[in-house]
């Protein structure tokens, strides 16, 4: 329960950038990490979808 709340708060901070001065470096690294994880997943998912069509 507490962990999910913290995670939501982190996501909120990351996506809104409300605490940009404090989290700017962390935010940038986090975005890069997220993109590195998400892009292959999204491309793999789209490939799978195209194959199934």
mmCIF entry with sequence, helices, sheets and N, C-alpha, C, O atoms, coordinates in Angstrom:
data_MODEL
# 
_entry.id   MODEL 
# 
_entity.id                         1 
_entity.type                       polymer 
_entity.pdbx_number_of_molecules   1 
# 
_entity_poly.entity_id                      1 
_entity_poly.type                           'polypeptide(L)' 
_entity_poly.nstd_linkage                   no 
_entity_poly.nstd_monomer                   no 
_entity_poly.pdbx_seq_one_letter_code       
;(UNK)(UNK)(UNK)(UNK)(UNK)(UNK)(UNK)(UNK)(UNK)(UNK)(UNK)(UNK)(UNK)(UNK)(UNK)(UNK)
(UNK)(UNK)(UNK)(UNK)(UNK)(UNK)(UNK)(UNK)(UNK)(UNK)(UNK)(UNK)(UNK)(UNK)(UNK)(UNK)
(UNK)(UNK)(UNK)(UNK)(UNK)(UNK)(UNK)(UNK)(UNK)(UNK)(UNK)(UNK)(UNK)(UNK)(UNK)(UNK)
(UNK)(UNK)(UNK)(UNK)(UNK)
;
_entity_poly.pdbx_seq_one_letter_code_can   XXXXXXXXXXXXXXXXXXXXXXXXXXXXXXXXXXXXXXXXXXXXXXXXXXXXX 
_entity_poly.pdbx_strand_id                 A 
# 
loop_
_entity_poly_seq.entity_id 
_entity_poly_seq.num 
_entity_poly_seq.mon_id 
_entity_poly_seq.hetero 
1 1  UNK n 
1 2  UNK n 
1 3  UNK n 
1 4  UNK n 
1 5  UNK n 
1 6  UNK n 
1 7  UNK n 
1 8  UNK n 
1 9  UNK n 
1 10 UNK n 
1 11 UNK n 
1 12 UNK n 
1 13 UNK n 
1 14 UNK n 
1 15 UNK n 
1 16 UNK n 
1 17 UNK n 
1 18 UNK n 
1 19 UNK n 
1 20 UNK n 
1 21 UNK n 
1 22 UNK n 
1 23 UNK n 
1 24 UNK n 
1 25 UNK n 
1 26 UNK n 
1 27 UNK n 
1 28 UNK n 
1 29 UNK n 
1 30 UNK n 
1 31 UNK n 
1 32 UNK n 
1 33 UNK n 
1 34 UNK n 
1 35 UNK n 
1 36 UNK n 
1 37 UNK n 
1 38 UNK n 
1 39 UNK n 
1 40 UNK n 
1 41 UNK n 
1 42 UNK n 
1 43 UNK n 
1 44 UNK n 
1 45 UNK n 
1 46 UNK n 
1 47 UNK n 
1 48 UNK n 
1 49 UNK n 
1 50 UNK n 
1 51 UNK n 
1 52 UNK n 
1 53 UNK n 
# 
_struct_asym.id          A 
_struct_asym.entity_id   1 
# 
loop_
_struct_conf.conf_type_id 
_struct_conf.id 
_struct_conf.pdbx_PDB_helix_id 
_struct_conf.beg_label_comp_id 
_struct_conf.beg_label_asym_id 
_struct_conf.beg_label_seq_id 
_struct_conf.pdbx_beg_PDB_ins_code 
_struct_conf.end_label_comp_id 
_struct_conf.end_label_asym_id 
_struct_conf.end_label_seq_id 
_struct_conf.pdbx_end_PDB_ins_code 
_struct_conf.beg_auth_comp_id 
_struct_conf.beg_auth_asym_id 
_struct_conf.beg_auth_seq_id 
_struct_conf.end_auth_comp_id 
_struct_conf.end_auth_asym_id 
_struct_conf.end_auth_seq_id 
_struct_conf.pdbx_PDB_helix_class 
_struct_conf.details 
_struct_conf.pdbx_PDB_helix_length 
HELX_P HELX_P1 AA1 UNK A 2  ? UNK A 16 ? UNK A 2  UNK A 16 1 ? 15 
HELX_P HELX_P2 AA2 UNK A 20 ? UNK A 52 ? UNK A 20 UNK A 52 1 ? 33 
# 
_struct_conf_type.id          HELX_P 
_struct_conf_type.criteria    ? 
_struct_conf_type.reference   ? 
# 
loop_
_atom_site.group_PDB 
_atom_site.id 
_atom_site.type_symbol 
_atom_site.label_atom_id 
_atom_site.label_alt_id 
_atom_site.label_comp_id 
_atom_site.label_asym_id 
_atom_site.label_entity_id 
_atom_site.label_seq_id 
_atom_site.pdbx_PDB_ins_code 
_atom_site.Cartn_x 
_atom_site.Cartn_y 
_atom_site.Cartn_z 
_atom_site.occupancy 
_atom_site.B_iso_or_equiv 
_atom_site.pdbx_formal_charge 
_atom_site.auth_seq_id 
_atom_site.auth_comp_id 
_atom_site.auth_asym_id 
_atom_site.auth_atom_id 
_atom_site.pdbx_PDB_model_num 
ATOM 1   N N  . UNK A 1 1  ? 0.845  -1.194  0.000   1.00 0.00 ? 1  UNK A N  1 
ATOM 2   C CA . UNK A 1 1  ? 0.000  0.000   0.000   1.00 0.00 ? 1  UNK A CA 1 
ATOM 3   C C  . UNK A 1 1  ? 0.886  1.252   0.000   1.00 0.00 ? 1  UNK A C  1 
ATOM 4   O O  . UNK A 1 1  ? 0.738  2.133   -0.846  1.00 0.00 ? 1  UNK A O  1 
ATOM 5   N N  . UNK A 1 2  ? 1.812  1.309   0.971   1.00 0.00 ? 2  UNK A N  1 
ATOM 6   C CA . UNK A 1 2  ? 2.709  2.459   1.080   1.00 0.00 ? 2  UNK A CA 1 
ATOM 7   C C  . UNK A 1 2  ? 3.623  2.558   -0.142  1.00 0.00 ? 2  UNK A C  1 
ATOM 8   O O  . UNK A 1 2  ? 3.907  3.650   -0.636  1.00 0.00 ? 2  UNK A O  1 
ATOM 9   N N  . UNK A 1 3  ? 4.077  1.396   -0.619  1.00 0.00 ? 3  UNK A N  1 
ATOM 10  C CA . UNK A 1 3  ? 5.009  1.369   -1.747  1.00 0.00 ? 3  UNK A CA 1 
ATOM 11  C C  . UNK A 1 3  ? 4.330  1.920   -3.001  1.00 0.00 ? 3  UNK A C  1 
ATOM 12  O O  . UNK A 1 3  ? 4.918  2.715   -3.735  1.00 0.00 ? 3  UNK A O  1 
ATOM 13  N N  . UNK A 1 4  ? 3.093  1.494   -3.242  1.00 0.00 ? 4  UNK A N  1 
ATOM 14  C CA . UNK A 1 4  ? 2.381  1.958   -4.433  1.00 0.00 ? 4  UNK A CA 1 
ATOM 15  C C  . UNK A 1 4  ? 2.151  3.463   -4.356  1.00 0.00 ? 4  UNK A C  1 
ATOM 16  O O  . UNK A 1 4  ? 2.231  4.163   -5.366  1.00 0.00 ? 4  UNK A O  1 
ATOM 17  N N  . UNK A 1 5  ? 1.866  3.957   -3.150  1.00 0.00 ? 5  UNK A N  1 
ATOM 18  C CA . UNK A 1 5  ? 1.642  5.390   -2.985  1.00 0.00 ? 5  UNK A CA 1 
ATOM 19  C C  . UNK A 1 5  ? 2.923  6.150   -3.315  1.00 0.00 ? 5  UNK A C  1 
ATOM 20  O O  . UNK A 1 5  ? 2.889  7.169   -4.005  1.00 0.00 ? 5  UNK A O  1 
ATOM 21  N N  . UNK A 1 6  ? 4.051  5.647   -2.819  1.00 0.00 ? 6  UNK A N  1 
ATOM 22  C CA . UNK A 1 6  ? 5.336  6.268   -3.074  1.00 0.00 ? 6  UNK A CA 1 
ATOM 23  C C  . UNK A 1 6  ? 5.645  6.234   -4.568  1.00 0.00 ? 6  UNK A C  1 
ATOM 24  O O  . UNK A 1 6  ? 6.123  7.214   -5.141  1.00 0.00 ? 6  UNK A O  1 
ATOM 25  N N  . UNK A 1 7  ? 5.360  5.069   -5.197  1.00 0.00 ? 7  UNK A N  1 
ATOM 26  C CA . UNK A 1 7  ? 5.614  4.902   -6.623  1.00 0.00 ? 7  UNK A CA 1 
ATOM 27  C C  . UNK A 1 7  ? 4.781  5.885   -7.436  1.00 0.00 ? 7  UNK A C  1 
ATOM 28  O O  . UNK A 1 7  ? 5.279  6.501   -8.378  1.00 0.00 ? 7  UNK A O  1 
ATOM 29  N N  . UNK A 1 8  ? 3.506  6.030   -7.065  1.00 0.00 ? 8  UNK A N  1 
ATOM 30  C CA . UNK A 1 8  ? 2.630  6.983   -7.743  1.00 0.00 ? 8  UNK A CA 1 
ATOM 31  C C  . UNK A 1 8  ? 3.167  8.402   -7.600  1.00 0.00 ? 8  UNK A C  1 
ATOM 32  O O  . UNK A 1 8  ? 3.135  9.187   -8.547  1.00 0.00 ? 8  UNK A O  1 
ATOM 33  N N  . UNK A 1 9  ? 3.667  8.728   -6.388  1.00 0.00 ? 9  UNK A N  1 
ATOM 34  C CA . UNK A 1 9  ? 4.214  10.056  -6.162  1.00 0.00 ? 9  UNK A CA 1 
ATOM 35  C C  . UNK A 1 9  ? 5.438  10.283  -7.038  1.00 0.00 ? 9  UNK A C  1 
ATOM 36  O O  . UNK A 1 9  ? 5.613  11.357  -7.613  1.00 0.00 ? 9  UNK A O  1 
ATOM 37  N N  . UNK A 1 10 ? 6.289  9.251   -7.133  1.00 0.00 ? 10 UNK A N  1 
ATOM 38  C CA . UNK A 1 10 ? 7.491  9.352   -7.973  1.00 0.00 ? 10 UNK A CA 1 
ATOM 39  C C  . UNK A 1 10 ? 7.089  9.540   -9.433  1.00 0.00 ? 10 UNK A C  1 
ATOM 40  O O  . UNK A 1 10 ? 7.651  10.380  -10.136 1.00 0.00 ? 10 UNK A O  1 
ATOM 41  N N  . UNK A 1 11 ? 6.105  8.745   -9.886  1.00 0.00 ? 11 UNK A N  1 
ATOM 42  C CA . UNK A 1 11 ? 5.634  8.874   -11.264 1.00 0.00 ? 11 UNK A CA 1 
ATOM 43  C C  . UNK A 1 11 ? 5.067  10.270  -11.507 1.00 0.00 ? 11 UNK A C  1 
ATOM 44  O O  . UNK A 1 11 ? 5.323  10.884  -12.543 1.00 0.00 ? 11 UNK A O  1 
ATOM 45  N N  . UNK A 1 12 ? 4.297  10.762  -10.542 1.00 0.00 ? 12 UNK A N  1 
ATOM 46  C CA . UNK A 1 12 ? 3.716  12.103  -10.655 1.00 0.00 ? 12 UNK A CA 1 
ATOM 47  C C  . UNK A 1 12 ? 4.819  13.140  -10.797 1.00 0.00 ? 12 UNK A C  1 
ATOM 48  O O  . UNK A 1 12 ? 4.753  14.020  -11.654 1.00 0.00 ? 12 UNK A O  1 
ATOM 49  N N  . UNK A 1 13 ? 5.846  13.026  -9.936  1.00 0.00 ? 13 UNK A N  1 
ATOM 50  C CA . UNK A 1 13 ? 6.973  13.962  -9.985  1.00 0.00 ? 13 UNK A CA 1 
ATOM 51  C C  . UNK A 1 13 ? 7.662  13.877  -11.336 1.00 0.00 ? 13 UNK A C  1 
ATOM 52  O O  . UNK A 1 13 ? 7.984  14.895  -11.950 1.00 0.00 ? 13 UNK A O  1 
ATOM 53  N N  . UNK A 1 14 ? 7.884  12.647  -11.793 1.00 0.00 ? 14 UNK A N  1 
ATOM 54  C CA . UNK A 1 14 ? 8.615  12.447  -13.045 1.00 0.00 ? 14 UNK A CA 1 
ATOM 55  C C  . UNK A 1 14 ? 7.841  13.026  -14.225 1.00 0.00 ? 14 UNK A C  1 
ATOM 56  O O  . UNK A 1 14 ? 8.414  13.716  -15.068 1.00 0.00 ? 14 UNK A O  1 
ATOM 57  N N  . UNK A 1 15 ? 6.539  12.745  -14.286 1.00 0.00 ? 15 UNK A N  1 
ATOM 58  C CA . UNK A 1 15 ? 5.773  13.133  -15.464 1.00 0.00 ? 15 UNK A CA 1 
ATOM 59  C C  . UNK A 1 15 ? 5.345  14.597  -15.442 1.00 0.00 ? 15 UNK A C  1 
ATOM 60  O O  . UNK A 1 15 ? 5.217  15.215  -16.499 1.00 0.00 ? 15 UNK A O  1 
ATOM 61  N N  . UNK A 1 16 ? 5.124  15.161  -14.260 1.00 0.00 ? 16 UNK A N  1 
ATOM 62  C CA . UNK A 1 16 ? 4.713  16.562  -14.203 1.00 0.00 ? 16 UNK A CA 1 
ATOM 63  C C  . UNK A 1 16 ? 5.920  17.483  -14.146 1.00 0.00 ? 16 UNK A C  1 
ATOM 64  O O  . UNK A 1 16 ? 5.872  18.611  -14.636 1.00 0.00 ? 16 UNK A O  1 
ATOM 65  N N  . UNK A 1 17 ? 7.018  16.994  -13.537 1.00 0.00 ? 17 UNK A N  1 
ATOM 66  C CA . UNK A 1 17 ? 8.212  17.818  -13.408 1.00 0.00 ? 17 UNK A CA 1 
ATOM 67  C C  . UNK A 1 17 ? 8.007  18.950  -12.421 1.00 0.00 ? 17 UNK A C  1 
ATOM 68  O O  . UNK A 1 17 ? 8.626  20.007  -12.547 1.00 0.00 ? 17 UNK A O  1 
ATOM 69  N N  . UNK A 1 18 ? 7.127  18.733  -11.425 1.00 0.00 ? 18 UNK A N  1 
ATOM 70  C CA . UNK A 1 18 ? 6.837  19.784  -10.453 1.00 0.00 ? 18 UNK A CA 1 
ATOM 71  C C  . UNK A 1 18 ? 8.068  20.100  -9.606  1.00 0.00 ? 18 UNK A C  1 
ATOM 72  O O  . UNK A 1 18 ? 8.287  21.250  -9.224  1.00 0.00 ? 18 UNK A O  1 
ATOM 73  N N  . UNK A 1 19 ? 8.870  19.074  -9.313  1.00 0.00 ? 19 UNK A N  1 
ATOM 74  C CA . UNK A 1 19 ? 10.076 19.286  -8.520  1.00 0.00 ? 19 UNK A CA 1 
ATOM 75  C C  . UNK A 1 19 ? 11.308 19.247  -9.423  1.00 0.00 ? 19 UNK A C  1 
ATOM 76  O O  . UNK A 1 19 ? 12.344 18.684  -9.070  1.00 0.00 ? 19 UNK A O  1 
ATOM 77  N N  . UNK A 1 20 ? 11.165 19.862  -10.601 1.00 0.00 ? 20 UNK A N  1 
ATOM 78  C CA . UNK A 1 20 ? 12.218 19.809  -11.609 1.00 0.00 ? 20 UNK A CA 1 
ATOM 79  C C  . UNK A 1 20 ? 13.591 20.252  -11.092 1.00 0.00 ? 20 UNK A C  1 
ATOM 80  O O  . UNK A 1 20 ? 14.579 19.584  -11.395 1.00 0.00 ? 20 UNK A O  1 
ATOM 81  N N  . UNK A 1 21 ? 13.703 21.344  -10.327 1.00 0.00 ? 21 UNK A N  1 
ATOM 82  C CA . UNK A 1 21 ? 15.028 21.764  -9.869  1.00 0.00 ? 21 UNK A CA 1 
ATOM 83  C C  . UNK A 1 21 ? 15.721 20.692  -9.039  1.00 0.00 ? 21 UNK A C  1 
ATOM 84  O O  . UNK A 1 21 ? 16.930 20.493  -9.156  1.00 0.00 ? 21 UNK A O  1 
ATOM 85  N N  . UNK A 1 22 ? 14.952 20.001  -8.199  1.00 0.00 ? 22 UNK A N  1 
ATOM 86  C CA . UNK A 1 22 ? 15.530 18.997  -7.318  1.00 0.00 ? 22 UNK A CA 1 
ATOM 87  C C  . UNK A 1 22 ? 15.809 17.716  -8.088  1.00 0.00 ? 22 UNK A C  1 
ATOM 88  O O  . UNK A 1 22 ? 16.856 17.091  -7.916  1.00 0.00 ? 22 UNK A O  1 
ATOM 89  N N  . UNK A 1 23 ? 14.864 17.331  -8.939  1.00 0.00 ? 23 UNK A N  1 
ATOM 90  C CA . UNK A 1 23 ? 14.914 16.008  -9.547  1.00 0.00 ? 23 UNK A CA 1 
ATOM 91  C C  . UNK A 1 23 ? 15.401 16.021  -10.996 1.00 0.00 ? 23 UNK A C  1 
ATOM 92  O O  . UNK A 1 23 ? 15.351 14.996  -11.675 1.00 0.00 ? 23 UNK A O  1 
ATOM 93  N N  . UNK A 1 24 ? 15.877 17.186  -11.477 1.00 0.00 ? 24 UNK A N  1 
ATOM 94  C CA . UNK A 1 24 ? 16.168 17.300  -12.908 1.00 0.00 ? 24 UNK A CA 1 
ATOM 95  C C  . UNK A 1 24 ? 17.155 16.237  -13.381 1.00 0.00 ? 24 UNK A C  1 
ATOM 96  O O  . UNK A 1 24 ? 16.923 15.587  -14.400 1.00 0.00 ? 24 UNK A O  1 
ATOM 97  N N  . UNK A 1 25 ? 18.256 16.054  -12.649 1.00 0.00 ? 25 UNK A N  1 
ATOM 98  C CA . UNK A 1 25 ? 19.237 15.044  -13.053 1.00 0.00 ? 25 UNK A CA 1 
ATOM 99  C C  . UNK A 1 25 ? 18.646 13.645  -12.931 1.00 0.00 ? 25 UNK A C  1 
ATOM 100 O O  . UNK A 1 25 ? 18.741 12.831  -13.850 1.00 0.00 ? 25 UNK A O  1 
ATOM 101 N N  . UNK A 1 26 ? 18.034 13.381  -11.778 1.00 0.00 ? 26 UNK A N  1 
ATOM 102 C CA . UNK A 1 26 ? 17.396 12.082  -11.557 1.00 0.00 ? 26 UNK A CA 1 
ATOM 103 C C  . UNK A 1 26 ? 16.326 11.839  -12.609 1.00 0.00 ? 26 UNK A C  1 
ATOM 104 O O  . UNK A 1 26 ? 16.196 10.734  -13.137 1.00 0.00 ? 26 UNK A O  1 
ATOM 105 N N  . UNK A 1 27 ? 15.558 12.888  -12.909 1.00 0.00 ? 27 UNK A N  1 
ATOM 106 C CA . UNK A 1 27 ? 14.457 12.782  -13.860 1.00 0.00 ? 27 UNK A CA 1 
ATOM 107 C C  . UNK A 1 27 ? 14.987 12.431  -15.239 1.00 0.00 ? 27 UNK A C  1 
ATOM 108 O O  . UNK A 1 27 ? 14.433 11.576  -15.931 1.00 0.00 ? 27 UNK A O  1 
ATOM 109 N N  . UNK A 1 28 ? 16.071 13.103  -15.634 1.00 0.00 ? 28 UNK A N  1 
ATOM 110 C CA . UNK A 1 28 ? 16.652 12.855  -16.949 1.00 0.00 ? 28 UNK A CA 1 
ATOM 111 C C  . UNK A 1 28 ? 17.131 11.408  -17.041 1.00 0.00 ? 28 UNK A C  1 
ATOM 112 O O  . UNK A 1 28 ? 16.839 10.712  -18.013 1.00 0.00 ? 28 UNK A O  1 
ATOM 113 N N  . UNK A 1 29 ? 17.865 10.962  -16.025 1.00 0.00 ? 29 UNK A N  1 
ATOM 114 C CA . UNK A 1 29 ? 18.362 9.579   -16.016 1.00 0.00 ? 29 UNK A CA 1 
ATOM 115 C C  . UNK A 1 29 ? 17.201 8.597   -16.025 1.00 0.00 ? 29 UNK A C  1 
ATOM 116 O O  . UNK A 1 29 ? 17.238 7.579   -16.716 1.00 0.00 ? 29 UNK A O  1 
ATOM 117 N N  . UNK A 1 30 ? 16.161 8.918   -15.241 1.00 0.00 ? 30 UNK A N  1 
ATOM 118 C CA . UNK A 1 30 ? 15.004 8.041   -15.153 1.00 0.00 ? 30 UNK A CA 1 
ATOM 119 C C  . UNK A 1 30 ? 14.301 7.951   -16.498 1.00 0.00 ? 30 UNK A C  1 
ATOM 120 O O  . UNK A 1 30 ? 13.918 6.864   -16.931 1.00 0.00 ? 30 UNK A O  1 
ATOM 121 N N  . UNK A 1 31 ? 14.132 9.096   -17.162 1.00 0.00 ? 31 UNK A N  1 
ATOM 122 C CA . UNK A 1 31 ? 13.498 9.103   -18.476 1.00 0.00 ? 31 UNK A CA 1 
ATOM 123 C C  . UNK A 1 31 ? 14.295 8.282   -19.471 1.00 0.00 ? 31 UNK A C  1 
ATOM 124 O O  . UNK A 1 31 ? 13.725 7.524   -20.256 1.00 0.00 ? 31 UNK A O  1 
ATOM 125 N N  . UNK A 1 32 ? 15.623 8.430   -19.440 1.00 0.00 ? 32 UNK A N  1 
ATOM 126 C CA . UNK A 1 32 ? 16.477 7.665   -20.353 1.00 0.00 ? 32 UNK A CA 1 
ATOM 127 C C  . UNK A 1 32 ? 16.309 6.176   -20.092 1.00 0.00 ? 32 UNK A C  1 
ATOM 128 O O  . UNK A 1 32 ? 16.180 5.381   -21.023 1.00 0.00 ? 32 UNK A O  1 
ATOM 129 N N  . UNK A 1 33 ? 16.312 5.803   -18.800 1.00 0.00 ? 33 UNK A N  1 
ATOM 130 C CA . UNK A 1 33 ? 16.154 4.392   -18.438 1.00 0.00 ? 33 UNK A CA 1 
ATOM 131 C C  . UNK A 1 33 ? 14.793 3.877   -18.890 1.00 0.00 ? 33 UNK A C  1 
ATOM 132 O O  . UNK A 1 33 ? 14.687 2.785   -19.448 1.00 0.00 ? 33 UNK A O  1 
ATOM 133 N N  . UNK A 1 34 ? 13.753 4.671   -18.645 1.00 0.00 ? 34 UNK A N  1 
ATOM 134 C CA . UNK A 1 34 ? 12.391 4.272   -19.024 1.00 0.00 ? 34 UNK A CA 1 
ATOM 135 C C  . UNK A 1 34 ? 12.287 4.098   -20.533 1.00 0.00 ? 34 UNK A C  1 
ATOM 136 O O  . UNK A 1 34 ? 11.688 3.140   -21.022 1.00 0.00 ? 34 UNK A O  1 
ATOM 137 N N  . UNK A 1 35 ? 12.880 5.042   -21.265 1.00 0.00 ? 35 UNK A N  1 
ATOM 138 C CA . UNK A 1 35 ? 12.838 4.951   -22.728 1.00 0.00 ? 35 UNK A CA 1 
ATOM 139 C C  . UNK A 1 35 ? 13.579 3.721   -23.213 1.00 0.00 ? 35 UNK A C  1 
ATOM 140 O O  . UNK A 1 35 ? 13.116 3.026   -24.117 1.00 0.00 ? 35 UNK A O  1 
ATOM 141 N N  . UNK A 1 36 ? 14.740 3.447   -22.608 1.00 0.00 ? 36 UNK A N  1 
ATOM 142 C CA . UNK A 1 36 ? 15.516 2.269   -23.004 1.00 0.00 ? 36 UNK A CA 1 
ATOM 143 C C  . UNK A 1 36 ? 14.726 0.991   -22.758 1.00 0.00 ? 36 UNK A C  1 
ATOM 144 O O  . UNK A 1 36 ? 14.856 0.017   -23.500 1.00 0.00 ? 36 UNK A O  1 
ATOM 145 N N  . UNK A 1 37 ? 13.894 1.001   -21.697 1.00 0.00 ? 37 UNK A N  1 
ATOM 146 C CA . UNK A 1 37 ? 13.082 -0.183  -21.386 1.00 0.00 ? 37 UNK A CA 1 
ATOM 147 C C  . UNK A 1 37 ? 11.836 -0.222  -22.277 1.00 0.00 ? 37 UNK A C  1 
ATOM 148 O O  . UNK A 1 37 ? 11.479 -1.270  -22.815 1.00 0.00 ? 37 UNK A O  1 
ATOM 149 N N  . UNK A 1 38 ? 11.177 0.938   -22.426 1.00 0.00 ? 38 UNK A N  1 
ATOM 150 C CA . UNK A 1 38 ? 9.874  0.972   -23.089 1.00 0.00 ? 38 UNK A CA 1 
ATOM 151 C C  . UNK A 1 38 ? 9.965  0.801   -24.592 1.00 0.00 ? 38 UNK A C  1 
ATOM 152 O O  . UNK A 1 38 ? 9.147  0.095   -25.182 1.00 0.00 ? 38 UNK A O  1 
ATOM 153 N N  . UNK A 1 39 ? 10.948 1.436   -25.226 1.00 0.00 ? 39 UNK A N  1 
ATOM 154 C CA . UNK A 1 39 ? 11.019 1.407   -26.690 1.00 0.00 ? 39 UNK A CA 1 
ATOM 155 C C  . UNK A 1 39 ? 11.126 -0.019  -27.224 1.00 0.00 ? 39 UNK A C  1 
ATOM 156 O O  . UNK A 1 39 ? 10.379 -0.375  -28.135 1.00 0.00 ? 39 UNK A O  1 
ATOM 157 N N  . UNK A 1 40 ? 12.043 -0.867  -26.681 1.00 0.00 ? 40 UNK A N  1 
ATOM 158 C CA . UNK A 1 40 ? 12.078 -2.260  -27.152 1.00 0.00 ? 40 UNK A CA 1 
ATOM 159 C C  . UNK A 1 40 ? 10.766 -2.992  -26.897 1.00 0.00 ? 40 UNK A C  1 
ATOM 160 O O  . UNK A 1 40 ? 10.307 -3.764  -27.739 1.00 0.00 ? 40 UNK A O  1 
ATOM 161 N N  . UNK A 1 41 ? 10.160 -2.749  -25.729 1.00 0.00 ? 41 UNK A N  1 
ATOM 162 C CA . UNK A 1 41 ? 8.888  -3.405  -25.410 1.00 0.00 ? 41 UNK A CA 1 
ATOM 163 C C  . UNK A 1 41 ? 7.813  -2.984  -26.404 1.00 0.00 ? 41 UNK A C  1 
ATOM 164 O O  . UNK A 1 41 ? 7.073  -3.819  -26.925 1.00 0.00 ? 41 UNK A O  1 
ATOM 165 N N  . UNK A 1 42 ? 7.734  -1.675  -26.663 1.00 0.00 ? 42 UNK A N  1 
ATOM 166 C CA . UNK A 1 42 ? 6.715  -1.175  -27.581 1.00 0.00 ? 42 UNK A CA 1 
ATOM 167 C C  . UNK A 1 42 ? 6.952  -1.697  -28.984 1.00 0.00 ? 42 UNK A C  1 
ATOM 168 O O  . UNK A 1 42 ? 6.009  -2.102  -29.665 1.00 0.00 ? 42 UNK A O  1 
ATOM 169 N N  . UNK A 1 43 ? 8.210  -1.692  -29.424 1.00 0.00 ? 43 UNK A N  1 
ATOM 170 C CA . UNK A 1 43 ? 8.503  -2.175  -30.774 1.00 0.00 ? 43 UNK A CA 1 
ATOM 171 C C  . UNK A 1 43 ? 8.200  -3.668  -30.876 1.00 0.00 ? 43 UNK A C  1 
ATOM 172 O O  . UNK A 1 43 ? 7.660  -4.132  -31.881 1.00 0.00 ? 43 UNK A O  1 
ATOM 173 N N  . UNK A 1 44 ? 8.551  -4.416  -29.830 1.00 0.00 ? 44 UNK A N  1 
ATOM 174 C CA . UNK A 1 44 ? 8.262  -5.855  -29.823 1.00 0.00 ? 44 UNK A CA 1 
ATOM 175 C C  . UNK A 1 44 ? 6.748  -6.080  -29.859 1.00 0.00 ? 44 UNK A C  1 
ATOM 176 O O  . UNK A 1 44 ? 6.263  -6.948  -30.584 1.00 0.00 ? 44 UNK A O  1 
ATOM 177 N N  . UNK A 1 45 ? 6.005  -5.291  -29.071 1.00 0.00 ? 45 UNK A N  1 
ATOM 178 C CA . UNK A 1 45 ? 4.549  -5.420  -29.045 1.00 0.00 ? 45 UNK A CA 1 
ATOM 179 C C  . UNK A 1 45 ? 3.939  -5.089  -30.386 1.00 0.00 ? 45 UNK A C  1 
ATOM 180 O O  . UNK A 1 45 ? 3.038  -5.789  -30.849 1.00 0.00 ? 45 UNK A O  1 
ATOM 181 N N  . UNK A 1 46 ? 4.428  -4.008  -31.031 1.00 0.00 ? 46 UNK A N  1 
ATOM 182 C CA . UNK A 1 46 ? 3.868  -3.627  -32.332 1.00 0.00 ? 46 UNK A CA 1 
ATOM 183 C C  . UNK A 1 46 ? 4.203  -4.684  -33.378 1.00 0.00 ? 46 UNK A C  1 
ATOM 184 O O  . UNK A 1 46 ? 3.371  -4.991  -34.232 1.00 0.00 ? 46 UNK A O  1 
ATOM 185 N N  . UNK A 1 47 ? 5.423  -5.250  -33.320 1.00 0.00 ? 47 UNK A N  1 
ATOM 186 C CA . UNK A 1 47 ? 5.800  -6.313  -34.250 1.00 0.00 ? 47 UNK A CA 1 
ATOM 187 C C  . UNK A 1 47 ? 4.879  -7.513  -34.088 1.00 0.00 ? 47 UNK A C  1 
ATOM 188 O O  . UNK A 1 47 ? 4.423  -8.103  -35.068 1.00 0.00 ? 47 UNK A O  1 
ATOM 189 N N  . UNK A 1 48 ? 4.613  -7.864  -32.824 1.00 0.00 ? 48 UNK A N  1 
ATOM 190 C CA . UNK A 1 48 ? 3.744  -9.000  -32.539 1.00 0.00 ? 48 UNK A CA 1 
ATOM 191 C C  . UNK A 1 48 ? 2.341  -8.722  -33.091 1.00 0.00 ? 48 UNK A C  1 
ATOM 192 O O  . UNK A 1 48 ? 1.709  -9.601  -33.675 1.00 0.00 ? 48 UNK A O  1 
ATOM 193 N N  . UNK A 1 49 ? 1.870  -7.496  -32.898 1.00 0.00 ? 49 UNK A N  1 
ATOM 194 C CA . UNK A 1 49 ? 0.546  -7.134  -33.392 1.00 0.00 ? 49 UNK A CA 1 
ATOM 195 C C  . UNK A 1 49 ? 0.491  -7.219  -34.912 1.00 0.00 ? 49 UNK A C  1 
ATOM 196 O O  . UNK A 1 49 ? -0.477 -7.727  -35.477 1.00 0.00 ? 49 UNK A O  1 
ATOM 197 N N  . UNK A 1 50 ? 1.527  -6.722  -35.566 1.00 0.00 ? 50 UNK A N  1 
ATOM 198 C CA . UNK A 1 50 ? 1.548  -6.769  -37.029 1.00 0.00 ? 50 UNK A CA 1 
ATOM 199 C C  . UNK A 1 50 ? 1.564  -8.216  -37.521 1.00 0.00 ? 50 UNK A C  1 
ATOM 200 O O  . UNK A 1 50 ? 0.902  -8.560  -38.500 1.00 0.00 ? 50 UNK A O  1 
ATOM 201 N N  . UNK A 1 51 ? 2.327  -9.050  -36.829 1.00 0.00 ? 51 UNK A N  1 
ATOM 202 C CA . UNK A 1 51 ? 2.405  -10.451 -37.230 1.00 0.00 ? 51 UNK A CA 1 
ATOM 203 C C  . UNK A 1 51 ? 1.056  -11.147 -37.075 1.00 0.00 ? 51 UNK A C  1 
ATOM 204 O O  . UNK A 1 51 ? 0.693  -11.996 -37.889 1.00 0.00 ? 51 UNK A O  1 
ATOM 205 N N  . UNK A 1 52 ? 0.310  -10.785 -36.024 1.00 0.00 ? 52 UNK A N  1 
ATOM 206 C CA . UNK A 1 52 ? -0.952 -11.463 -35.754 1.00 0.00 ? 52 UNK A CA 1 
ATOM 207 C C  . UNK A 1 52 ? -2.032 -11.036 -36.743 1.00 0.00 ? 52 UNK A C  1 
ATOM 208 O O  . UNK A 1 52 ? -2.974 -11.785 -37.001 1.00 0.00 ? 52 UNK A O  1 
ATOM 209 N N  . UNK A 1 53 ? -1.893 -9.822  -37.299 1.00 0.00 ? 53 UNK A N  1 
ATOM 210 C CA . UNK A 1 53 ? -2.922 -9.329  -38.220 1.00 0.00 ? 53 UNK A CA 1 
ATOM 211 C C  . UNK A 1 53 ? -2.998 -10.183 -39.474 1.00 0.00 ? 53 UNK A C  1 
ATOM 212 O O  . UNK A 1 53 ? -3.811 -9.912  -40.357 1.00 0.00 ? 53 UNK A O  1 
# 
